[in-house]
Amino acid sequence: MKNRKKLLKNKNILLGVTGGVAAYKAVDLIRRLKDEEASVTVIMTDASKNFITSLSLEIASGNRVYSDLFDNPMSHINLPRNADLMVVAPATANMIGKFAGGIADDLLSTCLLSFNGKVVIAPSMNWRMYENPIVQENLERLKSIGIVQVGPEKGTLACGEEGVGRMAEVSEIMETIKSSLSSKDLSKKKIIVTAGPTREYLDPVRFISNRSSGKMGYAVARACIRRGADVILISGHSYLRTPGNLKSFISVETSQEMRDAVFKNLRGTDIVIMAAAPADFSPETKRKTKIDKMDKLNIHFKNTPDILLEIGRLRNRPLLVGFAAETGNRLDRARTKLLQKKTDIIVFNDVTSPGSGFDVDTNRITIIEKNKETPFPLMTKDEAAEAIMDAVVNSLQG
Ligand SMILES: Cc1cc2nc3c(=O)[nH]c(=O)nc-3n(C[C@H](O)[C@H](O)[C@H](O)COP(=O)(O)O)c2cc1C
């Protein structure tokens, strides 16, 4: 059995917390980083202590919190030297300005200048401050030297006003950190990912569908983006947040719409990953008006388009990955699917096994290739997506 791969495991993250209203969210960010087995060391500015205590950050990180430039004369060199990545969340207009202007008058701003690795900043401020041309110029300047910005988002701000200035969601910041530390082994690759269920309508208000949430497909899309690919996500109905940095997002309802969207975008595509759960059957006819409940109902079904099979048959087709969601340990059915549909990889999972399958954040998969089968332990769908994309990269190279 192959081991799970945690992207941030043993990475040293240096987190700068500055004096903004979103400072309390740093605790959540630290917890999420620690969940991924990263080590987190916090540097607080003096202003941030008005918003959150160093004790909270120390308890969350399990590490000493730093703040004073002169407390240990070597901190401003040693802390950055040992870090894999620096993230400033929240990043105030003041800290952004200092960084862009090369000012180093406290521990955090000095560390930012002495660090030569990846830096992620998550600006957070009132929209008037954010829209100020000086702040925008400073952000442009930082972007031009490779500083990665995540957010801010539009929404209701702490002052009660609406506008752009709210710090990016912690999940977005996590995604940006992971992406900054990922190898870009899929850069310049065009990838289509399908996700979620399809809906097959009986009448204008009723449909048959399945329990797919889209979580696996969205995790695959995020993994592809992290690795530098241009991703088109074609999704059935899902409540999930659309991943950032997609090339395009196409929302579909029926299997036919999903098929059409895939084929419309197929030209020039290097890899297709069919993580969606299309409804395999659709009613033979869709009534134009709502079916009356007093009607005697006999529904005849037909098969929906088999998108995987159709792509598998193409000459010069892209690398093709399918999923086999089975009830029971039916690896045999997954192996047959690989051969019948002529895919390069089939990802098998037993949706009845605990923690696996629909609408949960974890999955237990086996990656089936022509001459190889790799079972994995129960892991998060993000980890499963990484394992799948490792197999794809190997397959491209081999
Ligand atoms: C109640 C209050 C809330 C503030 N919130 C923010 C904020 O969200 N973003 C920001 O850029 N500045 C904010 N400021 C201003 C900063 O705290 C101020 O610019 C400070 O000098 C920042 O210091 P630092 O960058 O060293 O942490 C706020 C100030 C106050 C009094």
The ligand as a MOL file (V3000), in Angstrom:
LIG
                    3D

  0  0  0     0  0            999 V3000
M  V30 BEGIN CTAB
M  V30 COUNTS 31 33 0 0 0
M  V30 BEGIN ATOM
M  V30 1 C -9.9110 49.2510 15.0050 0
M  V30 2 C -8.8920 49.3010 13.9380 0
M  V30 3 C -8.9790 48.3950 12.8990 0
M  V30 4 C -8.0310 48.4100 11.8780 0
M  V30 5 N -8.1340 47.5010 10.8680 0
M  V30 6 C -7.2510 47.5500 9.8670 0
M  V30 7 C -7.3650 46.6340 8.7760 0
M  V30 8 O -8.2370 45.7590 8.7570 0
M  V30 9 N -6.4770 46.7210 7.7730 0
M  V30 10 C -5.4870 47.6610 7.7620 0
M  V30 11 O -4.7200 47.7120 6.7940 0
M  V30 12 N -5.3420 48.5240 8.7890 0
M  V30 13 C -6.1980 48.4830 9.8270 0
M  V30 14 N -6.0590 49.3630 10.8700 0
M  V30 15 C -4.9180 50.2710 10.8780 0
M  V30 16 C -3.6560 49.5620 11.3470 0
M  V30 17 O -3.8550 48.9440 12.6040 0
M  V30 18 C -2.5100 50.5520 11.4010 0
M  V30 19 O -2.2050 50.9990 10.0970 0
M  V30 20 C -1.2720 49.9470 12.0400 0
M  V30 21 O -0.2410 50.9230 12.0180 0
M  V30 22 C -0.8050 48.7140 11.3100 0
M  V30 23 O 0.4060 48.2570 11.8670 0
M  V30 24 P 1.1200 46.9410 11.3520 0
M  V30 25 O 1.0770 46.9430 9.8760 0
M  V30 26 O 2.4920 47.0470 11.8900 0
M  V30 27 O 0.4140 45.7920 11.9840 0
M  V30 28 C -6.9810 49.3550 11.8980 0
M  V30 29 C -6.9120 50.2470 12.9440 0
M  V30 30 C -7.8500 50.2280 13.9580 0
M  V30 31 C -7.7500 51.2430 15.0840 0
M  V30 END ATOM
M  V30 BEGIN BOND
M  V30 1 1 1 2
M  V30 2 1 2 3
M  V30 3 2 2 30
M  V30 4 2 3 4
M  V30 5 1 4 5
M  V30 6 1 4 28
M  V30 7 2 5 6
M  V30 8 1 6 7
M  V30 9 1 6 13
M  V30 10 2 7 8
M  V30 11 1 7 9
M  V30 12 1 9 10
M  V30 13 2 10 11
M  V30 14 1 10 12
M  V30 15 2 12 13
M  V30 16 1 13 14
M  V30 17 1 14 15
M  V30 18 1 14 28
M  V30 19 1 15 16
M  V30 20 1 16 17
M  V30 21 1 16 18
M  V30 22 1 18 19
M  V30 23 1 18 20
M  V30 24 1 20 21
M  V30 25 1 20 22
M  V30 26 1 22 23
M  V30 27 1 23 24
M  V30 28 2 24 25
M  V30 29 1 24 26
M  V30 30 1 24 27
M  V30 31 2 28 29
M  V30 32 1 29 30
M  V30 33 1 30 31
M  V30 END BOND
M  V30 END CTAB
M  END
